[in-house]
């Protein structure tokens, strides 16, 4: 599966992965540990290399469990946001 600017349903793009990690304050090692994939796998994905769908799903599910929601390209650009607003 190729990771492009138009991800398949349930997929995320490399940009969304980097944005989500930044929003959570996670480095590559934190994501790789939580998703149970190698740090090299996360780096490859974020560079835009092709990965198996099951591997991308592990990364996506990890970020979603941490509270991230992925916003598809809708004319305004792909992105991420927190699922639940922070209450101050």
SETISE-962161 format. One record per atom (N, C-alpha, C): residue number from 1; residue in three letters; atom name; x, y, z; chain. Coordinates in pm, 1 decimal. Each point is the difference from the previous one (the first is absolute). Example, Ala and Ser with C-alpha at 12.3 -4.5 7.8 and 13.67 -1.06 7.14 Angstrom:
2
<1, "ala", "N", <1319.0, -569.0, 780.0>, "A"> <1, "ala", "CA", <-89.0, 119.0, 0.0>, "A"> <1, "ala", "C", <90.0, 120.0, 0.0>, "A"> <2, "ser", "N", <-35.0, 105.0, -72.0>, "A"> <2, "ser", "CA", <82.0, 119.0, 6.0>, "A"> <2, "ser", "C", <-77.0, 109.0, 73.0>, "A"> 
***
This chain:
88
<1, "unk", "N", <83.4, -117.2, 0.0>, "A"> <1, "unk", "CA", <-83.4, 117.2, 0.0>, "A"> <1, "unk", "C", <88.2, 123.9, 0.0>, "A"> <2, "unk", "N", <-30.9, 92.4, -82.1>, "A"> <2, "unk", "CA", <76.4, 123.6, -10.0>, "A"> <2, "unk", "C", <-65.5, 106.6, 86.1>, "A"> <3, "unk", "N", <79.5, 72.0, 77.2>, "A"> <3, "unk", "CA", <-50.2, 108.2, 83.0>, "A"> <3, "unk", "C", <9.7, 130.0, -78.7>, "A"> <4, "unk", "N", <-114.1, 49.0, -44.8>, "A"> <4, "unk", "CA", <-3.6, 120.9, -80.9>, "A"> <4, "unk", "C", <-77.7, 107.2, 72.3>, "A"> <5, "unk", "N", <-23.5, 111.0, -66.9>, "A"> <5, "unk", "CA", <-78.5, 107.6, 59.9>, "A"> <5, "unk", "C", <-147.7, -34.0, 6.5>, "A"> <6, "unk", "N", <-39.6, -111.7, -57.2>, "A"> <6, "unk", "CA", <-140.2, -41.5, 1.3>, "A"> <6, "unk", "C", <-7.8, -139.1, 61.1>, "A"> <7, "unk", "N", <8.2, -8.6, 133.5>, "A"> <7, "unk", "CA", <3.2, -131.8, 62.4>, "A"> <7, "unk", "C", <-131.3, -73.9, -14.8>, "A"> <8, "unk", "N", <9.8, -131.5, 1.3>, "A"> <8, "unk", "CA", <-119.3, -83.3, -0.8>, "A"> <8, "unk", "C", <-70.0, 13.9, 134.6>, "A"> <9, "unk", "N", <-124.3, -36.6, 4.5>, "A"> <9, "unk", "CA", <-74.5, 8.2, 124.8>, "A"> <9, "unk", "C", <74.1, -76.1, 109.4>, "A"> <10, "unk", "N", <15.4, 62.5, 116.1>, "A"> <10, "unk", "CA", <69.2, -63.3, 110.6>, "A"> <10, "unk", "C", <149.9, 16.9, -4.1>, "A"> <11, "unk", "N", <52.0, 58.5, -105.8>, "A"> <11, "unk", "CA", <143.8, 17.1, -16.5>, "A"> <11, "unk", "C", <38.7, 139.5, 46.3>, "A"> <12, "unk", "N", <126.5, 19.7, 23.1>, "A"> <12, "unk", "CA", <52.4, 133.1, 31.7>, "A"> <12, "unk", "C", <118.1, 26.7, -91.3>, "A"> <13, "unk", "N", <31.6, 125.7, -16.1>, "A"> <13, "unk", "CA", <114.3, 37.9, -82.5>, "A"> <13, "unk", "C", <122.3, 21.8, 88.7>, "A"> <14, "unk", "N", <118.0, 0.2, -58.4>, "A"> <14, "unk", "CA", <120.6, 29.6, 77.0>, "A"> <14, "unk", "C", <-7.5, 136.0, 70.0>, "A"> <15, "unk", "N", <-55.5, 100.3, -67.4>, "A"> <15, "unk", "CA", <-13.8, 131.6, 62.4>, "A"> <15, "unk", "C", <-88.6, -7.3, 123.3>, "A"> <16, "unk", "N", <-111.5, -70.4, -10.0>, "A"> <16, "unk", "CA", <-89.5, -12.6, 115.2>, "A"> <16, "unk", "C", <68.7, -71.2, 116.3>, "A"> <17, "unk", "N", <83.5, -96.3, -30.2>, "A"> <17, "unk", "CA", <73.6, -70.4, 104.4>, "A"> <17, "unk", "C", <92.2, 97.1, 73.7>, "A"> <18, "unk", "N", <75.6, 79.6, -73.2>, "A"> <18, "unk", "CA", <90.5, 97.0, 61.6>, "A"> <18, "unk", "C", <-77.1, 104.5, 80.7>, "A"> <19, "unk", "N", <-111.6, 48.7, -56.5>, "A"> <19, "unk", "CA", <-82.8, 98.1, 71.5>, "A"> <19, "unk", "C", <-55.1, -58.3, 129.7>, "A"> <20, "unk", "N", <-46.5, -123.7, -6.1>, "A"> <20, "unk", "CA", <-56.1, -64.7, 118.7>, "A"> <20, "unk", "C", <107.0, -19.0, 107.5>, "A"> <21, "unk", "N", <117.0, -47.0, -39.6>, "A"> <21, "unk", "CA", <108.5, -16.0, 98.3>, "A"> <21, "unk", "C", <32.9, 132.2, 66.2>, "A"> <22, "unk", "N", <7.0, 105.7, -81.0>, "A"> <22, "unk", "CA", <31.5, 132.3, 54.3>, "A"> <22, "unk", "C", <-107.1, 45.5, 97.9>, "A"> <23, "unk", "N", <-126.2, -18.7, -37.5>, "A"> <23, "unk", "CA", <-110.4, 41.0, 87.6>, "A"> <23, "unk", "C", <5.6, -73.3, 134.2>, "A"> <24, "unk", "N", <39.8, -126.1, -3.3>, "A"> <24, "unk", "CA", <7.6, -79.6, 122.7>, "A"> <24, "unk", "C", <129.9, 20.4, 76.6>, "A"> <25, "unk", "N", <97.2, 63.7, -63.9>, "A"> <25, "unk", "CA", <130.4, 16.2, 63.3>, "A"> <25, "unk", "C", <80.2, -128.4, -0.6>, "A"> <26, "unk", "N", <-30.5, -88.4, -95.8>, "A"> <26, "unk", "CA", <68.3, -128.6, -11.2>, "A"> <26, "unk", "C", <115.6, 8.6, -98.0>, "A"> <27, "unk", "N", <109.8, -65.6, 33.7>, "A"> <27, "unk", "CA", <107.4, -16.1, -97.6>, "A"> <27, "unk", "C", <-24.0, -132.0, -74.5>, "A"> <28, "unk", "N", <85.8, -29.7, -93.1>, "A"> <28, "unk", "CA", <-15.8, -121.6, -79.9>, "A"> <28, "unk", "C", <3.8, -124.6, 87.4>, "A"> <29, "unk", "N", <87.3, -0.6, 99.4>, "A"> <29, "unk", "CA", <12.2, -117.1, 86.6>, "A"> <29, "unk", "C", <-127.3, -23.3, 80.4>, "A"> <30, "unk", "N", <-64.6, 106.7, 46.5>, "A"> <30, "unk", "CA", <-124.6, -14.5, 76.4>, "A"> <30, "unk", "C", <-109.2, -62.1, -86.4>, "A"> <31, "unk", "N", <-12.9, 48.1, -123.1>, "A"> <31, "unk", "CA", <-99.7, -56.0, -89.7>, "A"> <31, "unk", "C", <32.3, -144.6, -35.0>, "A"> <32, "unk", "N", <124.4, -27.7, -30.7>, "A"> <32, "unk", "CA", <35.5, -136.7, -38.5>, "A"> <32, "unk", "C", <-24.3, -97.6, 115.3>, "A"> <33, "unk", "N", <29.0, 42.5, 121.4>, "A"> <33, "unk", "CA", <-23.9, -85.3, 116.0>, "A"> <33, "unk", "C", <-149.0, -25.2, 20.0>, "A"> <34, "unk", "N", <-80.3, 104.5, -7.1>, "A"> <34, "unk", "CA", <-143.4, -13.9, 21.3>, "A"> <34, "unk", "C", <-65.7, -81.4, -111.2>, "A"> <35, "unk", "N", <43.7, 20.8, -124.4>, "A"> <35, "unk", "CA", <-58.7, -69.6, -114.3>, "A"> <35, "unk", "C", <57.5, -139.9, -20.0>, "A"> <36, "unk", "N", <105.9, -30.9, 74.2>, "A"> <36, "unk", "CA", <67.2, -129.0, -11.4>, "A"> <36, "unk", "C", <53.3, -25.6, -142.2>, "A"> <37, "unk", "N", <65.8, 105.4, -51.6>, "A"> <37, "unk", "CA", <73.6, -8.6, -126.7>, "A"> <37, "unk", "C", <138.1, 58.6, 26.4>, "A"> <38, "unk", "N", <94.0, -23.4, -87.7>, "A"> <38, "unk", "CA", <134.6, 52.6, 22.0>, "A"> <38, "unk", "C", <5.2, 150.2, -28.6>, "A"> <39, "unk", "N", <97.0, 66.1, 60.0>, "A"> <39, "unk", "CA", <17.1, 143.6, -26.9>, "A"> <39, "unk", "C", <35.7, 22.1, -146.9>, "A"> <40, "unk", "N", <71.3, -95.4, -60.8>, "A"> <40, "unk", "CA", <32.1, 11.7, -142.5>, "A"> <40, "unk", "C", <-126.6, -5.4, -84.7>, "A"> <41, "unk", "N", <-97.9, -77.9, 43.1>, "A"> <41, "unk", "CA", <-127.1, -8.0, -72.0>, "A"> <41, "unk", "C", <-71.3, 134.6, 3.4>, "A"> <42, "unk", "N", <-3.6, 63.7, 116.6>, "A"> <42, "unk", "CA", <-62.7, 132.5, 11.6>, "A"> <42, "unk", "C", <74.9, 99.2, -89.1>, "A"> <43, "unk", "N", <131.5, -2.1, 4.2>, "A"> <43, "unk", "CA", <78.7, 91.5, -84.0>, "A"> <43, "unk", "C", <-28.9, -23.3, -148.2>, "A"> <44, "unk", "N", <-5.8, -125.8, -40.6>, "A"> <44, "unk", "CA", <-29.1, -32.1, -140.5>, "A"> <44, "unk", "C", <-137.4, 52.3, -39.1>, "A"> <45, "unk", "N", <-98.2, -20.1, 86.6>, "A"> <45, "unk", "CA", <-135.2, 47.5, -28.7>, "A"> <45, "unk", "C", <-1.9, 152.0, -13.6>, "A"> <46, "unk", "N", <64.0, 69.2, 93.5>, "A"> <46, "unk", "CA", <-1.6, 145.5, -3.5>, "A"> <46, "unk", "C", <78.4, 57.5, -118.3>, "A"> <47, "unk", "N", <88.8, -79.6, -57.5>, "A"> <47, "unk", "CA", <69.8, 41.2, -123.1>, "A"> <47, "unk", "C", <-85.3, -24.6, -123.0>, "A"> <48, "unk", "N", <-111.8, -69.5, 17.8>, "A"> <48, "unk", "CA", <-88.8, -27.1, -112.0>, "A"> <48, "unk", "C", <22.5, -132.5, -67.8>, "A"> <49, "unk", "N", <79.0, -86.8, 63.9>, "A"> <49, "unk", "CA", <23.4, -131.6, -58.9>, "A"> <49, "unk", "C", <-124.0, -87.0, 16.3>, "A"> <50, "unk", "N", <-13.6, -96.0, -88.0>, "A"> <50, "unk", "CA", <-114.3, -90.1, 0.2>, "A"> <50, "unk", "C", <11.8, -101.2, 113.5>, "A"> <51, "unk", "N", <-109.5, -16.2, 75.5>, "A"> <51, "unk", "CA", <-6.6, -99.8, 106.2>, "A"> <51, "unk", "C", <-124.4, -84.8, -20.4>, "A"> <52, "unk", "N", <-1.6, -115.8, 64.3>, "A"> <52, "unk", "CA", <-120.3, -83.0, -3.6>, "A"> <52, "unk", "C", <-112.5, 70.9, 74.7>, "A"> <53, "unk", "N", <-122.0, -18.5, -46.9>, "A"> <53, "unk", "CA", <-116.5, 61.9, 61.9>, "A"> <53, "unk", "C", <-9.4, -35.4, 148.4>, "A"> <54, "unk", "N", <29.5, -124.4, 35.3>, "A"> <54, "unk", "CA", <-7.5, -42.8, 139.7>, "A"> <54, "unk", "C", <97.4, 79.3, 87.3>, "A"> <55, "unk", "N", <115.4, 34.9, -53.7>, "A"> <55, "unk", "CA", <98.3, 77.4, 75.0>, "A"> <55, "unk", "C", <-47.5, 143.8, 18.4>, "A"> <56, "unk", "N", <-53.6, 59.2, -105.7>, "A"> <56, "unk", "CA", <-54.0, 136.1, 10.1>, "A"> <56, "unk", "C", <-116.3, 1.5, 98.7>, "A"> <57, "unk", "N", <-80.4, -104.8, 0.6>, "A"> <57, "unk", "CA", <-111.7, -8.7, 94.3>, "A"> <57, "unk", "C", <49.2, 0.0, 144.7>, "A"> <58, "unk", "N", <110.0, -68.3, 28.2>, "A"> <58, "unk", "CA", <55.9, -0.8, 135.9>, "A"> <58, "unk", "C", <37.1, 141.7, 43.2>, "A"> <59, "unk", "N", <59.9, 74.7, -90.2>, "A"> <59, "unk", "CA", <39.3, 138.1, 29.6>, "A"> <59, "unk", "C", <-124.1, 86.6, 20.8>, "A"> <60, "unk", "N", <-96.4, -12.6, -90.5>, "A"> <60, "unk", "CA", <-123.0, 79.6, 9.4>, "A"> <60, "unk", "C", <-74.5, -28.1, 129.7>, "A"> <61, "unk", "N", <-17.9, -127.3, 32.1>, "A"> <61, "unk", "CA", <-73.1, -38.2, 120.9>, "A"> <61, "unk", "C", <70.3, 53.0, 125.0>, "A"> <62, "unk", "N", <130.9, -6.2, 3.0>, "A"> <62, "unk", "CA", <75.7, 51.7, 113.5>, "A"> <62, "unk", "C", <-26.9, 148.8, 20.0>, "A"> <63, "unk", "N", <3.9, 75.5, -108.0>, "A"> <63, "unk", "CA", <-22.4, 144.7, 9.4>, "A"> <63, "unk", "C", <-145.3, 30.7, 36.9>, "A"> <64, "unk", "N", <-92.8, -77.9, -52.7>, "A"> <64, "unk", "CA", <-141.3, 21.6, 34.2>, "A"> <64, "unk", "C", <-26.4, -32.9, 146.4>, "A"> <65, "unk", "N", <61.5, -106.2, 51.9>, "A"> <65, "unk", "CA", <-14.5, -34.7, 142.9>, "A"> <65, "unk", "C", <50.8, 113.2, 88.4>, "A"> <66, "unk", "N", <100.0, 71.2, -48.7>, "A"> <66, "unk", "CA", <57.8, 110.2, 76.6>, "A"> <66, "unk", "C", <-84.0, 127.1, -9.4>, "A"> <67, "unk", "N", <-107.3, -3.1, -80.7>, "A"> <67, "unk", "CA", <-92.0, 112.9, -5.1>, "A"> <67, "unk", "C", <2.0, 81.4, -127.2>, "A"> <68, "unk", "N", <63.2, -51.6, -104.3>, "A"> <68, "unk", "CA", <8.4, 73.1, -126.1>, "A"> <68, "unk", "C", <-113.0, -41.2, -94.0>, "A"> <69, "unk", "N", <-54.0, 97.0, -69.9>, "A"> <69, "unk", "CA", <-98.2, -24.0, -106.5>, "A"> <69, "unk", "C", <60.7, 52.1, -129.1>, "A"> <70, "unk", "N", <-10.5, -78.1, -105.7>, "A"> <70, "unk", "CA", <57.9, 37.5, -128.2>, "A"> <70, "unk", "C", <-104.6, 67.8, -87.4>, "A"> <71, "unk", "N", <38.2, 112.0, -58.3>, "A"> <71, "unk", "CA", <-89.4, 78.4, -85.4>, "A"> <71, "unk", "C", <43.4, -22.3, -144.3>, "A"> <72, "unk", "N", <-89.3, -52.7, -83.7>, "A"> <72, "unk", "CA", <36.1, -26.1, -139.2>, "A"> <72, "unk", "C", <11.6, 129.1, -81.2>, "A"> <73, "unk", "N", <63.7, -11.7, -113.5>, "A"> <73, "unk", "CA", <6.4, 110.2, -95.5>, "A"> <73, "unk", "C", <-143.7, 34.7, -39.0>, "A"> <74, "unk", "N", <-37.1, 125.2, 19.7>, "A"> <74, "unk", "CA", <-137.4, 40.5, -30.1>, "A"> <74, "unk", "C", <-3.6, 138.0, -64.0>, "A"> <75, "unk", "N", <102.3, 31.3, -73.2>, "A"> <75, "unk", "CA", <9.2, 131.9, -60.6>, "A"> <75, "unk", "C", <80.1, 96.3, 85.1>, "A"> <76, "unk", "N", <13.3, -31.1, 127.9>, "A"> <76, "unk", "CA", <75.8, 85.1, 90.8>, "A"> <76, "unk", "C", <129.5, -63.3, 44.1>, "A"> <77, "unk", "N", <27.0, -118.2, -47.5>, "A"> <77, "unk", "CA", <123.4, -68.5, 35.7>, "A"> <77, "unk", "C", <-21.6, -103.5, 108.4>, "A"> <78, "unk", "N", <80.7, -105.9, -5.8>, "A"> <78, "unk", "CA", <-7.4, -104.8, 100.2>, "A"> <78, "unk", "C", <54.7, 51.5, 131.8>, "A"> <79, "unk", "N", <-39.0, -63.0, 107.8>, "A"> <79, "unk", "CA", <49.9, 42.8, 129.1>, "A"> <79, "unk", "C", <-33.0, -97.2, 110.6>, "A"> <80, "unk", "N", <19.2, 46.6, 122.0>, "A"> <80, "unk", "CA", <-31.5, -77.2, 120.0>, "A"> <80, "unk", "C", <-56.9, 95.6, 103.5>, "A"> <81, "unk", "N", <-70.1, -57.7, 96.3>, "A"> <81, "unk", "CA", <-47.3, 77.5, 115.1>, "A"> <81, "unk", "C", <-20.2, -98.3, 114.4>, "A"> <82, "unk", "N", <-14.1, 54.9, 119.1>, "A"> <82, "unk", "CA", <-30.4, -84.1, 114.0>, "A"> <82, "unk", "C", <-147.5, -38.6, -6.3>, "A"> <83, "unk", "N", <-31.1, -124.9, 32.0>, "A"> <83, "unk", "CA", <-138.4, -47.2, -2.0>, "A"> <83, "unk", "C", <-85.0, 72.4, 102.7>, "A"> <84, "unk", "N", <60.0, 25.4, 115.0>, "A"> <84, "unk", "CA", <-73.3, 57.8, 110.0>, "A"> <84, "unk", "C", <63.1, 133.3, 36.8>, "A"> <85, "unk", "N", <-79.8, 104.6, 11.6>, "A"> <85, "unk", "CA", <58.3, 129.7, 35.6>, "A"> <85, "unk", "C", <57.7, -3.6, 142.0>, "A"> <86, "unk", "N", <108.1, 71.1, 18.7>, "A"> <86, "unk", "CA", <58.7, 11.8, 133.0>, "A"> <86, "unk", "C", <-82.7, 99.1, 80.9>, "A"> <87, "unk", "N", <-21.8, -34.9, 122.1>, "A"> <87, "unk", "CA", <-74.0, 90.0, 88.8>, "A"> <87, "unk", "C", <99.6, 65.2, 94.3>, "A"> <88, "unk", "N", <-1.1, 130.3, 0.8>, "A"> <88, "unk", "CA", <97.5, 71.5, 80.9>, "A"> <88, "unk", "C", <-53.3, 43.1, 123.7>, "A"> 
***
